[in-house]
Amino acid sequence: MNRRQFLASSIASVPALGAPLPLKIGHRQVNMMAEPSLAVFELAHRISGLSGVELHVILKERSLWDRQTALSYKREANRWGLRVPSLSGIWTPEASLTKPAGREECLRKAIETAELLGASVLLVSALRANCPRMDDEASYVPAVEALRKMAPVAADVGVTLGLETSLSTADIKKLVDLVNHPAVRVFWDFDNLEFYGHKGQSVAGLDLLGVERICQVHCKNEDRLLAEPGRVDWATAFAALKRIGYESWYVFETKHSSPEQCVEATRKNIEFMRLCLA
């Protein structure tokens, strides 16, 4: 193939200007299988339209801090043609964003694991008692300083720290803006906003945050399909994401009763998502 033929074939493979990009859809590991197992990738492969699995760094007796364990998950993902878009479950029992003991070690090791697995987002959970209080400098300043310290470490390997908190929209915006680093953004969970008492903010909050502050999105309706009634009107939520220009991963966090039910429900959720985002 000469240079002209190469350029022509390359251009032909690029989506037409204005054409929608393929949806990037993943599922959270612990909601697919309760036990840590490489079989999660085979299960994910059975679901048409699913292209990734969000792994837990620390899950029961298994830790992806161990390089050989992480490499075994990477090989299995490659075997089934799947991505690892994000990692969650990064904290040891004694560590959290608001506790100095082990905080930096957990973040640093999780960033290293994300780099190894090719994950672009690290979910940094900070919920309830482990969430900084944004009306108390003694609570939020240490968290901001820790994130400022680790943000360049993450950025150097192409990883974004995605904060998933129990804060209101205004408070999570305040936290991210105080850190003021492009590698620290929001892992947006519509259902969490409603569950933690911030009624009506899950969709309206998108306009306050702006797409530039959102790195990834969790999608769930407890153990029901997204099309069924729940805390979030998912048709409206998807429409809002489309309106602000969100183009990153959608990761299901739905509860399932069995692997077969997971396959069937996720297929239906993907079909519903595609209809809403078309």
C-alpha positions in Angstrom: 0.0 0.0 0.0 1.4 3.4 -1.0 1.1 6.6 1.0 -1.9 7.8 -1.0 -3.8 4.5 -0.6 -2.9 4.5 3.2 -4.3 8.1 3.6 -7.5 7.2 1.6 -8.1 4.1 3.7 -7.5 6.0 7.0 -9.9 8.8 6.0 -12.5 6.2 5.0 -12.3 4.6 8.5 -13.0 8.0 10.3 -16.7 8.6 11.1 -18.3 11.2 8.9 -18.4 14.7 10.3 -21.3 15.1 12.7 -21.9 11.3 12.9 -22.5 10.0 16.4 -19.6 8.2 18.0 -20.2 4.6 19.1 -21.5 4.4 22.6 -18.9 3.2 25.2 -20.8 1.0 27.6 -19.4 -0.9 30.6 -20.6 -2.7 33.7 -19.4 -2.7 37.2 -17.7 -6.0 38.1 -19.2 -6.4 41.6 -22.8 -6.0 40.3 -22.2 -8.7 37.7 -20.6 -11.3 40.0 -20.3 -11.0 43.8 -17.1 -13.0 43.9 -13.8 -11.9 42.3 -13.4 -14.0 39.2 -11.8 -13.8 35.8 -15.1 -15.2 34.5 -16.6 -11.7 34.7 -15.1 -11.0 31.2 -16.7 -14.1 29.6 -20.1 -13.0 31.1 -19.6 -9.5 29.8 -18.8 -10.9 26.4 -22.2 -12.5 26.2 -23.9 -9.1 26.3 -24.1 -7.5 22.9 -23.2 -3.8 23.1 -21.1 -4.1 26.3 -17.5 -3.3 25.7 -16.0 -2.9 29.1 -15.9 -4.0 32.8 -15.2 -1.6 35.7 -13.0 -3.6 38.1 -12.6 -3.4 41.8 -9.0 -2.9 42.9 -9.6 -4.5 46.3 -12.4 -7.1 46.4 -12.6 -9.6 49.3 -9.3 -11.6 49.3 -8.2 -10.5 45.9 -6.2 -7.3 45.3 -5.1 -5.9 41.9 -2.2 -4.2 43.7 -0.5 -7.6 43.0 1.0 -7.1 39.6 0.6 -10.8 38.5 -3.1 -10.7 39.5 -3.6 -7.5 37.6 -1.9 -8.9 34.5 -4.1 -12.0 34.6 -7.2 -9.7 34.5 -5.6 -7.7 31.6 -5.0 -10.9 29.6 -8.5 -12.1 30.2 -10.0 -8.8 29.1 -7.9 -8.9 26.0 -8.9 -12.5 25.3 -12.6 -11.5 25.2 -12.0 -8.2 23.4 -13.1 -6.0 26.3 -11.7 -2.8 27.9 -11.3 -1.9 31.6 -12.5 1.7 31.4 -12.3 2.4 35.1 -11.3 1.1 38.5 -13.3 1.4 41.8 -12.9 -0.1 45.2 -9.5 1.5 45.8 -9.6 1.9 49.6 -8.3 -0.4 52.3 -10.6 -0.7 55.4 -8.7 2.0 57.3 -8.3 4.5 54.4 -10.5 7.1 52.8 -10.3 10.5 51.2 -10.8 12.1 54.6 -8.4 9.9 56.5 -4.7 10.4 56.2 -3.7 6.9 57.1 -3.1 5.0 53.9 -4.8 7.6 51.8 -1.8 8.4 49.6 -0.7 4.8 49.3 -4.1 3.7 48.2 -4.3 6.4 45.6 -0.8 5.8 44.3 -1.1 2.1 44.0 -4.5 2.4 42.4 -3.1 4.8 39.8 -0.3 2.3 39.0 -2.9 -0.4 38.6 -5.0 1.8 36.3 -2.0 2.4 34.2 -1.2 -1.3 33.9 -4.8 -2.2 33.0 -5.3 0.7 30.6 -8.1 2.2 32.7 -8.5 5.9 32.1 -10.6 6.7 35.2 -10.0 5.9 38.9 -13.2 6.1 40.9 -12.4 7.9 44.2 -15.4 7.2 46.4 -16.1 9.6 49.3 -19.5 8.8 50.8 -21.2 9.6 54.0 -18.7 9.8 56.9 -15.8 9.5 54.4 -17.0 12.5 52.5 -15.4 15.9 53.2 -17.8 18.6 54.6 -17.6 21.6 52.3 -18.7 24.0 55.0 -15.8 23.1 57.2 -12.3 23.9 56.1 -10.7 21.5 58.6 -12.6 18.7 56.8 -12.2 19.6 53.1 -8.7 21.3 53.0 -6.8 18.1 53.7 -8.8 16.3 51.0 -8.1 19.1 48.5 -4.4 19.0 49.3 -4.2 15.2 48.9 -6.0 15.4 45.5 -3.7 18.3 44.4 -0.7 16.1 45.3 -1.9 13.0 43.5 -3.4 14.7 40.4 -0.1 15.2 38.6 0.8 11.6 39.4 -2.4 10.4 37.7 -2.1 12.8 34.8 1.4 11.6 34.0 0.0 8.2 33.1 -3.2 9.4 31.5 -5.5 8.6 34.5 -8.3 10.9 35.8 -9.4 10.8 39.4 -13.2 10.7 39.3 -14.8 11.8 42.6 -18.0 10.0 43.5 -19.4 11.6 46.7 -22.5 12.2 48.7 -22.2 15.9 48.2 -24.7 18.2 46.6 -24.0 19.4 43.1 -22.8 22.8 44.3 -20.5 21.3 46.9 -18.9 18.8 44.5 -18.3 21.6 42.0 -16.7 23.6 44.9 -14.4 20.6 45.7 -13.3 20.0 42.1 -12.7 23.7 41.5 -10.6 24.0 44.7 -8.4 21.2 43.5 -8.3 23.0 40.1 -6.5 20.2 38.1 -7.8 18.6 34.9 -7.0 15.2 36.2 -9.6 15.6 39.0 -13.2 15.5 37.8 -16.6 14.0 38.8 -17.7 10.5 38.4 -21.4 11.4 38.0 -24.0 9.0 39.6 -27.5 10.3 39.1 -29.1 7.8 41.5 -26.6 8.7 44.3 -27.6 12.4 44.1 -31.2 11.5 44.7 -30.5 8.8 47.3 -28.3 11.1 49.4 -31.1 13.7 49.6 -30.2 16.1 46.8 -33.6 15.8 45.2 -33.9 17.0 41.6 -30.1 17.7 41.3 -29.1 14.6 39.4 -30.2 16.0 36.0 -30.2 19.8 36.8 -26.7 19.5 38.2 -25.3 18.7 34.8 -25.7 22.3 33.7 -24.0 23.6 36.8 -21.0 21.2 36.5 -20.7 21.3 32.7 -19.4 18.4 30.7 -15.8 19.4 31.3 -16.0 18.4 34.9 -17.6 15.0 34.3 -15.3 12.1 33.5 -17.6 9.1 33.6 -21.2 8.2 34.5 -22.8 5.4 36.5 -26.2 4.1 35.5 -28.5 2.2 37.8 -32.1 1.8 39.0 -31.5 -0.5 41.9 -32.6 -4.0 40.7 -35.0 -2.6 38.1 -34.6 -1.8 34.4 -33.6 1.8 33.6 -36.9 2.2 31.7 -38.9 1.4 34.9 -39.9 4.0 37.5 -37.3 4.9 40.0 -35.5 7.8 41.7 -34.1 8.9 38.3 -36.0 9.5 35.0 -33.4 7.9 32.8 -34.9 9.0 29.5 -34.5 12.6 30.8 -31.1 11.9 32.2 -29.7 10.5 28.9 -31.3 13.4 27.0 -29.5 15.8 29.3 -26.1 14.1 28.8 -26.6 14.2 25.0 -27.5 17.9 25.2 -24.3 18.8 27.1 -22.1 16.8 24.7 -21.1 13.9 27.0 -19.1 11.3 25.0 -17.3 9.2 27.6 -18.2 5.8 29.2 -21.6 4.8 30.6 -21.1 2.2 33.3 -24.0 0.1 34.6 -24.2 -0.4 38.4 -27.4 -2.4 38.4 -28.1 -5.1 40.9 -28.6 -8.6 39.5 -30.0 -11.8 40.9 -28.0 -14.2 38.7 -25.6 -14.2 35.7 -28.5 -15.0 33.4 -30.6 -12.2 34.7 -27.6 -9.9 34.4 -27.3 -10.8 30.7 -31.0 -10.3 30.0 -31.4 -7.1 32.0 -28.3 -5.5 30.6 -29.3 -6.2 27.0 -32.6 -4.5 27.7 -30.9 -1.5 29.4 -28.5 -1.1 26.5 -31.4 -1.1 24.0 -33.2 1.5 26.1 -30.0 3.6 26.3 -29.5 3.5 22.6 -33.1 4.6 21.9 -32.7 7.6 24.3 -29.3 8.6 22.9 -30.2 8.1 19.2 
